[in-house]
Amino acid sequence: MANSPASPTSGDEVAVDSVGAGVGELVLLSGGSSARHVFSGPNEAIDLAVVGIVDTLSR
């Protein structure tokens, strides 16, 4: 999931946004069981969650 705008992934995925990111912002994603723990409990049907907004990116 550590993809940058320079290396896009194929296909679409839907993520639940826990931080209120805006359109066009670069975000940090958490997947699998870790994504479920961002919200109320381990039984939520969540596979991908936005957990941060990237302010700057250095290479």
C-alpha angles and dihedrals in degrees: 000000000000093000122146127206086262092062109040123189124234121246131022130279131186120222131188109236114226096170106046099248118186131229111287096016119134108240140191115235133204120199140195122007091347089063091056092055091059087073135042102306152336094273098064115118095238125131101168131031135181104233103168147014117232112230099184135004122207126189 
